[in-house]
Amino acid sequence: MAISSPGIGSGLNITSIVSQLVAVEQQPVQLLQAKGSTLQTKLSVFGQVKSELSALQDAAHALMDSGTWDSKSFSSGNTSAVTGTATASALSSSFSLEVGNLATAQSLKTVGVSSTYKATATGKLNIQLGQWGANGSFTGAGSAVSVDVTTGDSLATIAAAINAKQATAGVTATIITSGSTQQLLLRGTATGAQSGFQITADSGLEQFGYPKTVTTPAVLDSLGAVLTPAVYSGMTSTQDATDANFTVDGIAITSATNTVTDAVPGVTLNLLAKTSSPVQVSIDVDKTAIKAKIQTFQDAYNKLTADLKTQTAYNAATKVGGPLLGDGTVTGMQTMLRSLVGGNGPAGNSIGRLSDLGLEIQADGSLSTNSTKLDSALQDPVNVKAFFAASGATAADSGVARRIYDFAFGALGVSGSITAHSAAFQRAIDQNTKTIDKFNTHIADYQKQLLAQYNAMDASVAKLNSLGTFVSSQIAQWNKTS
């Protein structure tokens, strides 16, 4: 019978013996796995450093962008009456503004009717956009838009029919309900004197017309006085369509809307309310936006340098170093960054160093902001822009932000030192993995070989034991018969 379990024939624990021999053979693999873990940690940490250097590059680029320095701020002395924005093309200036009246849209209403109202005639409501004259005359613009009304239509149905043609009619409809009474309210979709509208209504629908129509002729005396009042039907006005009227430093201006874009070049004015006194408006370089970009630059630099310091530090107490301790590429980056932020600005600029601007280097290598110095320097934003963004023939003639951007751009480029170093880490990890795979293949073959050898030995021992038992049995039998 074949032996089914290792060691049965010899009495040896072959599984344990093979396992121990294989464990000895696996020791190099364990060392390689530890090495792979260390390399992976370095790659991960270095990847974070790359990301932080990229963030610093972006922050430096923002300080080189002309849009940062050309952006303008809008300031209003009465934000309840006037707000606004300014583009880079706006001139730095200040002016006073007074609002006489706001631009309005025309609105009309019907008389109150029962909530159960139904139209008593079928016909059309013809809505015509245009401008009303001082004498009540109307000058139409474009073609009238017709809205169909059918006998039995409710006010809600009529309102829906008007709203369905809002885009071309230029009018919206709303139902106002008070108790059991309803009114139809029509309002122009645009403001301005030229955005008025009239409505001509077919017979039987006069209550939806504007201006009003006389349904009962008046009786006049010889002087023209009304003896018998006429009965009018149709909608009444709740608000006329008017232009906004305002002044800029005493210059009268009208606008069809309350958002004015053509009064002051590069400036949008939002008229919100009539004013009782002049409102002071100022357009200036947006120093708040510039300070925010400088703060972003400072934060990005501090984060990168703090992380580099941590990852290259050595703890004397634990005798453990950071993952990037002794890494030449990282050490070179630290040296270069310190040189860039500590160096002089471009030649000829009155701001010599970052510290003159208010960005002061601390004992731990980080940057902190002296707000007083920074605010003072920003009184001359052109000079601050040159300090950061000047483009010179040499690095010495270029702005500090441009130098840092160029360094990061080169290091992070396809053939840059940071990119190459990261790739080297990955190659080392890949090679280590291949070596581990080769060892594991060897160990598997080694384990098979050992099991085969020990099983063969076990089978041989089993046969010898069986033969010995047989011989002993024969000798015993001979001894009995002799």
C-alpha positions in Angstrom: 0.0 0.0 0.0 1.3 3.5 -0.9 2.1 5.9 1.9 -0.5 8.7 1.9 0.9 11.1 4.5 4.5 12.4 4.8 6.4 10.8 7.6 4.2 7.8 8.2 6.8 5.4 6.9 9.8 6.9 8.8 8.1 8.4 11.7 9.7 11.8 10.9 7.6 15.1 10.8 8.5 15.8 7.2 6.0 18.7 6.8 7.7 20.5 9.7 11.2 19.8 8.4 10.3 21.1 4.9 8.6 24.2 6.4 11.6 25.1 8.4 14.0 24.6 5.5 11.7 26.7 3.3 11.5 29.4 6.0 15.3 29.7 5.9 15.1 30.0 2.1 12.5 32.8 2.4 14.6 35.1 4.5 15.9 37.1 1.5 12.3 37.6 0.3 11.3 39.1 3.7 14.2 41.5 3.4 13.1 42.4 -0.2 9.5 42.9 1.0 10.8 45.3 3.7 12.8 47.1 1.1 9.8 47.3 -1.2 7.7 48.8 1.7 10.3 51.4 2.3 10.5 52.3 -1.4 6.7 52.6 -1.6 6.7 54.9 1.4 9.4 57.1 -0.2 7.5 57.2 -3.5 4.2 58.1 -1.7 5.9 60.9 0.4 7.7 62.2 -2.7 4.5 62.2 -4.6 3.0 64.5 -1.9 6.1 66.8 -2.2 5.5 66.9 -6.0 1.9 67.9 -5.5 2.9 70.7 -3.0 5.6 72.0 -5.4 2.9 72.1 -8.1 0.6 74.1 -5.8 3.5 76.6 -5.2 4.0 76.8 -9.0 0.3 77.6 -9.5 0.4 80.3 -6.7 3.5 81.8 -8.3 1.8 81.8 -11.7 -1.1 83.7 -10.3 1.2 86.5 -9.1 2.6 86.6 -12.7 -0.8 86.9 -14.2 -1.6 90.4 -15.4 -5.2 89.8 -14.5 -4.2 89.7 -10.8 -2.8 93.2 -11.0 -5.3 94.7 -13.4 -8.4 93.6 -11.5 -10.5 96.5 -10.2 -12.7 96.8 -7.1 -16.0 98.7 -6.9 -16.9 100.6 -3.7 -20.2 102.3 -3.0 -21.0 104.7 -0.2 -24.6 103.4 -0.1 -25.0 99.8 -1.1 -28.7 99.9 -0.5 -29.0 102.3 -3.5 -26.1 101.5 -5.7 -23.8 98.5 -6.2 -21.6 97.4 -9.1 -18.6 95.8 -10.5 -15.6 96.9 -12.5 -13.5 95.2 -15.2 -9.8 95.5 -15.7 -10.4 98.1 -18.4 -12.0 100.5 -15.9 -9.9 103.5 -14.9 -9.2 104.0 -11.3 -11.5 106.9 -10.4 -14.2 108.1 -8.1 -17.5 109.9 -8.8 -20.8 110.8 -7.1 -24.0 109.3 -8.3 -27.6 110.3 -7.6 -30.7 108.2 -8.6 -33.8 110.2 -9.5 -36.0 107.2 -10.3 -35.5 103.6 -11.2 -36.5 102.0 -14.5 -39.9 100.3 -14.2 -42.0 97.9 -16.3 -45.6 98.6 -17.2 -48.3 96.7 -15.3 -52.1 96.6 -15.6 -54.9 95.0 -13.7 -58.6 94.1 -14.4 -61.4 94.9 -12.1 -62.2 92.3 -9.5 -64.4 89.4 -10.6 -65.8 86.3 -9.0 -63.5 83.4 -8.6 -66.0 81.5 -10.7 -65.7 83.9 -13.6 -66.0 82.5 -17.2 -65.4 84.5 -20.4 -68.7 85.3 -22.2 -67.3 85.7 -25.6 -64.8 84.2 -28.0 -62.2 86.5 -29.5 -58.6 87.7 -29.4 -56.5 89.9 -27.2 -53.9 91.7 -29.3 -50.8 92.7 -27.3 -48.6 95.4 -28.9 -45.3 96.6 -27.4 -44.3 100.2 -27.8 -44.0 103.6 -26.1 -46.6 105.8 -24.6 -46.5 109.5 -25.2 -47.2 112.3 -22.7 -50.6 112.9 -24.3 -51.6 109.3 -24.1 -50.6 108.4 -27.6 -49.0 105.1 -28.3 -46.2 104.3 -30.8 -46.1 100.6 -31.5 -42.9 98.6 -32.1 -43.1 95.4 -34.2 -46.2 93.3 -34.7 -48.9 92.7 -32.2 -49.2 89.2 -30.7 -52.6 87.6 -30.6 -53.9 85.5 -27.7 -57.1 83.5 -28.2 -59.9 83.5 -25.6 -62.8 81.1 -25.8 -66.2 81.4 -24.2 -66.1 79.7 -20.8 -62.4 80.4 -20.2 -61.5 81.2 -16.6 -59.1 84.0 -15.6 -56.5 81.2 -15.0 -56.9 79.8 -18.5 -56.6 83.3 -20.0 -53.4 84.0 -17.9 -51.9 80.6 -19.1 -52.6 81.5 -22.7 -50.9 84.9 -22.3 -47.9 83.3 -20.6 -47.6 80.7 -23.3 -46.7 83.7 -25.7 -44.5 85.5 -23.1 -41.4 85.3 -25.3 -43.0 87.2 -28.2 -45.6 89.2 -26.4 -43.2 90.6 -23.8 -45.9 90.3 -21.1 -46.5 88.0 -18.2 -49.9 87.3 -16.5 -50.6 86.6 -12.8 -53.9 85.9 -11.0 -54.3 87.9 -7.7 -56.9 86.4 -5.3 -58.5 88.2 -2.4 -61.3 86.2 -0.7 -63.7 85.2 -3.5 -62.5 87.9 -5.8 -59.9 87.5 -8.5 -58.0 90.0 -10.7 -55.8 89.5 -13.7 -52.4 91.3 -13.5 -50.3 91.9 -16.6 -46.7 93.0 -16.4 -44.1 93.8 -19.0 -41.0 91.5 -19.0 -38.7 94.5 -19.7 -38.2 97.9 -18.0 -37.9 101.2 -19.8 -40.1 103.7 -21.5 -39.9 101.8 -24.8 -41.2 98.6 -23.2 -44.8 99.7 -22.7 -47.7 97.8 -24.2 -51.4 98.2 -25.2 -54.1 95.6 -25.6 -56.9 95.7 -28.1 -59.7 93.3 -27.2 -62.4 91.9 -29.5 -66.1 92.6 -28.7 -67.2 91.0 -25.5 -63.7 91.0 -24.0 -63.4 94.8 -23.4 -62.5 94.2 -19.8 -59.1 93.0 -21.0 -58.4 96.0 -23.1 -56.0 98.9 -22.5 -56.4 101.8 -22.6 -60.1 101.8 -21.4 -62.9 102.0 -23.9 -66.1 104.0 -23.5 -69.1 101.7 -23.5 -71.8 104.3 -22.8 -71.3 107.7 -24.6 -71.2 110.7 -22.3 -73.7 113.6 -22.6 -71.9 116.9 -22.7 -73.2 120.4 -22.1 -72.4 123.3 -24.5 -69.1 123.9 -22.7 -68.1 120.3 -23.0 -68.7 119.4 -19.3 -69.9 115.8 -18.7 -73.5 115.7 -17.8 -74.0 111.9 -18.0 -70.8 110.0 -16.9 -69.5 107.6 -19.5 -69.1 104.0 -18.4 -65.6 102.7 -19.1 -64.4 99.1 -19.3 -60.9 97.7 -19.7 -57.8 97.4 -17.6 -56.3 100.1 -15.5 -52.6 101.0 -15.0 -50.8 100.2 -11.8 -47.4 101.3 -13.0 -46.0 103.0 -16.1 -43.0 101.8 -18.1 -40.3 104.4 -17.4 -36.5 104.8 -17.9 -34.1 105.1 -15.0 -32.9 108.7 -14.5 -29.6 109.4 -12.6 -26.6 111.6 -12.7 -22.9 110.9 -12.6 -21.0 113.9 -11.2 -24.0 116.0 -12.3 -24.3 114.6 -15.8 -27.8 113.4 -16.5 -28.1 109.9 -17.8 -31.1 107.7 -18.7 -31.3 103.9 -18.9 -34.0 101.5 -20.0 -32.8 99.1 -17.2 -31.5 99.4 -13.7 -28.3 97.5 -14.7 -26.3 100.2 -16.5 -23.2 99.1 -18.5 -22.5 102.0 -20.8 -22.4 105.0 -18.5 -18.8 104.6 -17.2 -16.5 102.5 -19.4 -15.7 99.1 -17.8 -18.1 99.7 -14.9 -21.5 98.1 -14.3 -23.9 100.1 -12.1 -26.8 98.4 -10.3 -29.4 101.0 -9.4 -31.4 99.7 -6.5 -33.2 102.7 -5.0 -33.9 106.4 -5.4 -31.3 108.5 -3.5 -31.8 111.5 -1.3 -28.1 112.5 -1.4 -25.1 111.8 -3.6 -23.5 108.3 -3.3 -19.8 108.2 -3.6 -18.4 105.5 -5.9 -14.8 104.5 -6.1 -13.0 102.3 -8.7 -9.5 101.2 -7.7 -7.0 98.4 -8.0 -8.4 95.3 -6.2 -5.9 95.2 -3.4 -8.0 92.6 -1.5 -7.7 90.2 -4.4 -4.0 90.8 -4.7 -3.5 90.2 -1.0 -5.4 86.9 -1.3 -3.1 85.8 -4.1 0.0 86.7 -2.0 -1.5 84.8 1.0 -2.1 81.7 -1.2 1.6 81.9 -2.3 2.7 82.2 1.3 0.6 79.2 2.4 1.8 77.0 -0.5 5.5 77.8 0.3 5.0 77.2 4.0 3.2 73.9 3.4 5.9 72.6 1.1 8.9 73.7 3.2 7.3 72.3 6.4 6.7 68.9 4.8 10.2 68.8 3.4 11.6 69.5 6.9 9.5 66.7 8.4 10.3 64.1 5.8 14.0 64.8 6.0 14.3 65.1 9.8 16.2 62.7 12.1 14.8 61.9 15.5 17.8 61.5 17.9 15.7 60.0 20.6 14.2 57.3 18.5 17.1 57.1 16.1 14.6 57.1 13.2 14.9 59.3 10.2 12.2 60.6 7.9 11.5 58.7 4.6 13.5 61.3 2.6 16.4 61.8 5.0 19.6 62.1 3.0 17.8 62.3 -0.4 20.0 64.5 -2.5 17.1 65.7 -4.8 15.1 66.8 -1.9 18.0 68.5 -0.2 18.7 70.3 -3.4 15.1 71.5 -3.6 15.2 72.8 0.0 18.4 74.7 -0.8 17.0 76.2 -4.0 13.7 77.3 -2.4 15.5 79.0 0.5 17.7 80.8 -2.0 14.8 81.9 -4.1 12.7 83.5 -1.3 15.7 84.9 0.4 17.3 86.6 -2.6 17.0 90.1 -3.9 14.2 91.2 -6.2 14.7 92.3 -9.8 17.4 95.0 -10.3 16.1 98.5 -10.2 13.1 97.7 -8.1 12.6 99.7 -4.9 11.5 96.6 -3.1 14.7 94.8 -2.4 13.5 91.6 -0.7 10.3 89.8 0.3 10.8 91.1 3.8 10.5 94.7 2.4 7.2 93.8 1.0 6.0 92.3 4.4 6.7 88.6 3.8 9.3 87.9 6.5 11.3 84.7 6.9 10.9 83.1 10.3 13.4 81.0 12.3 11.8 77.8 11.1 12.1 78.9 7.5 8.4 79.7 7.0 7.0 83.0 5.7 4.8 85.3 7.8 3.0 88.4 6.7 3.6 91.9 8.2 0.2 93.4 7.2 1.4 97.0 7.8 4.3 96.6 5.5 2.2 94.8 2.9 -0.5 97.5 2.9 2.1 100.2 2.6 3.7 98.5 -0.4 0.4 98.0 -2.1 -0.1 101.7 -2.3 2.2 101.3 -5.3 0.8 98.1 -6.9 2.8 98.6 -10.1 6.0 98.3 -8.1 4.8 95.2 -6.3 3.8 93.6 -9.6 7.3 94.2 -10.9 8.8 92.7 -7.8 6.8 89.5 -8.3 6.3 89.3 -12.1 9.0 91.2 -13.9 10.3 89.2 -16.9 14.0 89.9 -17.4 16.8 88.6 -19.7 18.3 86.9 -16.7 17.0 85.4 -13.4 18.4 88.4 -11.5 16.3 90.7 -13.6 13.1 88.6 -13.2 10.5 88.8 -10.4 10.6 86.5 -7.4 7.4 84.7 -8.4 8.7 84.2 -11.9 11.9 82.6 -10.6 10.0 80.2 -8.4 7.6 79.3 -11.2 10.5 78.7 -13.6 12.3 76.5 -11.0 9.1 74.4 -10.4 8.3 74.2 -14.1 11.7 72.8 -14.9 11.8 70.4 -12.0 8.3 69.1 -12.7 8.8 68.9 -16.5 9.1 65.7 -18.5 12.9 65.6 -18.1 13.0 67.5 -14.8 14.8 66.4 -11.7 11.6 65.8 -9.7 10.0 63.8 -12.4 13.2 61.8 -13.0 13.6 61.1 -9.3 10.0 59.9 -9.0 10.5 57.6 -12.0 13.6 56.2 -10.3 11.6 55.3 -7.2 9.1 53.5 -9.4 11.7 51.6 -11.3 13.3 50.5 -8.1 9.9 49.3 -6.8 9.3 47.4 -10.1 12.7 45.8 -10.0 12.3 44.8 -6.4 8.9 43.2 -7.2 10.4 41.2 -10.0 13.2 39.9 -7.8 10.6 38.9 -5.1 8.6 37.1 -7.8 11.8 35.2 -8.9 12.6 34.2 -5.4 9.0 33.0 -4.8 9.2 30.9 -7.9 12.5 29.4 -6.7 11.1 28.7 -3.2 8.1 27.0 -4.7 10.3 24.7 -6.8 12.6 24.2 -3.8 9.7 23.2 -1.6 8.5 20.6 -4.2 12.0 19.2 -4.5 12.3 18.8 -0.7 8.9 17.1 -0.4 9.8 14.7 -3.3 13.2 13.8 -1.7 11.7 13.4 1.8 8.8 11.4 0.5 11.1 9.1 -1.4 13.2 8.6 1.7 10.1 8.0 3.8 8.9 5.4 1.3 12.3 3.6 1.4 12.4 3.6 5.1 8.8 2.2 5.1 10.0 -0.7 2.8 13.0 -1.4 5.0 10.8 -1.4 8.1 8.4 -3.8 6.4 11.3 -6.1 5.3 12.7 -6.0 8.9 9.4 -7.0 10.3 9.1 -9.9 7.8 12.7 -11.1 8.6 12.0 -10.9 12.3 8.8 -12.9 11.8 10.7 -15.6 9.8 13.4 -15.9 12.4 10.9 -16.3 15.1 9.1 -19.0 13.1 12.4 -20.8 12.5 13.2 -20.7 16.2 9.9 -22.4 17.0 10.5 -25.3 14.5 14.2 -25.9 15.3 
